[in-house]
């Protein structure tokens, strides 16, 4: 059998699988705390508007769809559409992680931010940075997402969430870094903290 027609294909396979590796260029957060219940972290617990005001420069779409930016989606803790249709406020509870629930008369479902062992947490006076690394695998594609949430408390009690998503897709033959997604939204505080 003549293997000469396969030589270009073999060369491309070697170059793309071994010598040309792509990496996610997201800056790694230096972990300073093991849990969000650490005293070094500001407490963001409280009630906020579900829908926020986009920061200047944010794309005029949200996660590809023409939706109003909401706190649950920005933090990756999506509430169902039926729940969101019946409320304009959500309650955040911070302990070793963050929980979100719609403010409703009945017992609302609660979503929780999952923090795993290889995720990183950084806290400073009025800000929390959470960096999540998520792996996904399909039949022919392997993907890595680094999702960074920065939560900043304003002097008026508002919460600004800045979320960036860096992703790398690896197929059988090559790794491709996808364009960075970047979102920033300010959410109004409904109940003011007792001790600002």
N, C-alpha and C positions, 0 to 999 in steps of 0.2 A: 504493500500500500504506500502511495506517495503522500508523505506528511508535509511537503513543502507548502501547500495552500494554507496549512494551519499555523505556520510560523508567525505571520503578523498577529494573529489572534493570541498566540501564546505570549508574545512579547508584550502586548497591551495588558494581558492578564497579570503578568509579573510586575509590570510597572505600577499598575493601579492597586494591586493587592499588597505589595510589599514596600516599594520605594516611595510612594506618594501618599502618605497618610495625612488626613486632615484631622484637626482637633477643634473642639469648641473653644472660642476665644473669650468666653465669659470669665471675668476676673473672679477668682475663688475668694469667698468670704472667709476671713480668719475667724474661727469659732472662739467665742469668749464665754459662752454659757452653755450648759447642758440642757436647760429647759427654759421655757418662757415664764416659768414661775420664779425664776431667779430674781432677787431684789435689784439687780442691775438693770432689769428691763422695765421701761415705763408701762403702766397698766392702761390698756386701751379699752377695757371693758366699758360698755355703755350702749346707748341706743342711738342709732344713726339713720339718716335718710338712706333708703335703699338705692336710689339713683343719685348720681353725683354730677359735679361740674367738671368736664374735661379740662386738663391743664393746657396752656398754650403749646402748640406743636403736636398735640396728639392727633393721630389720623382720624379722618371723619367717618371711620367705620370702627366697629368693635368686634374683634375676633371674626373678621371677614363679613359679618352680617351687619345690616343697618339697624343696630339696636342701641338703646340708651345704655351707657355704661353703668353697671350695677355692682354693688360691693361684693355680693356673693360670687359673681362670675370672675371679677378681677382677682379674687383670692382663690379661685379654683374650687369653690364649695357650692356649686350651682344648686339653687333651690328650684323646685318644679315650677313650671309656668302657672299652674293652677294656684299655687301658694302665693306667687308674686302678684297675681291679679287681685288679690284680696288684701294687700298691705303696701304701704309706702315706707315702712320703717323696719329695721332689723336690729336685733340685739346681739352684740358681741360679748362673749365671756372668755376671758383669758385666764388660763391656769398653766398646766404644763404644755398645753397647746391652745388653739383658738377654736371656739365654737360659734356658729351663727344660727340664728333662728328668726323667722318672721314674727313681728309683733301682731298677734291675732288674738281673738277672744278664746278660741279653742286651743288645745295643746298643739303647738306647731312642731313640725319635724325639725330636727336639729342636724346640721352638717358640721363635720369636724375636719380641721386641717390636719392631714396625716404627716407626721414628722418621723422620718426613719433614721436609722443609725448613721448612714452616710450623708445625711443632710447637715447643714451648718447654720448656726444661730449667732448673731452678733447684736449686742444691745449697747446703746448709749443713752444719754440723758432723755431725749424726747423721741428716739427712733429705735425701731426694731428692724433688722434685716434677716430674712429667712431665705436660705438658698436650698432648693430642692433639686435633686438629681434623679431623673426617672428614665428607666430603660424600657424599650418596647421592641417586640420581635414579631415579624410576620413571616410568611413563607419564603420571601426572597429579600426582605429588607429588615435591617436592624436599625433602630433609632435611639438616640440619646437626647433628652431635653434637660437643660439646666434652666430652672425657673426661679427668678429672684424677685421676692417681694420686699419692698422697703416701705414701712409704715411710719409716718411722721405725725405726731400730735401737734396741732396748732395752738397758739395762745388762746384762741376762742373755743378750744375743745374739739375742733374739726379734725378729721382724720384724712390725711392724704396718702393714697396708695400708689406707689410706682412699681409697675411690674414689667420685667423684661424676660423674654423667652429666647434662649439660644438653642438651636437644634442642629444635630448632625445626623444625616441619613447614610447608612452604609449598605450598599447592595453587594451582590456577589463579586463585583469587579471594582468598585470604587467607593470612596467616602466623599460626601458632598455637604459642605456647610450651608445651611439655609439662611436667608436674610434674617437679621434680628428683628423680633417684634418688641415694641416698646409702647407702654400705655401709662398714663398718669391721670388720676381723678381725685378730686377733693370731695369728701362727704361731710355734710353738715351734721353737727352733734345735736341731738334732740334734747337729751337731758344733760345738764351741765354737771361736771364732776363736783363732788362735795368739797374737796380741797384742791383747787387748781394749782 
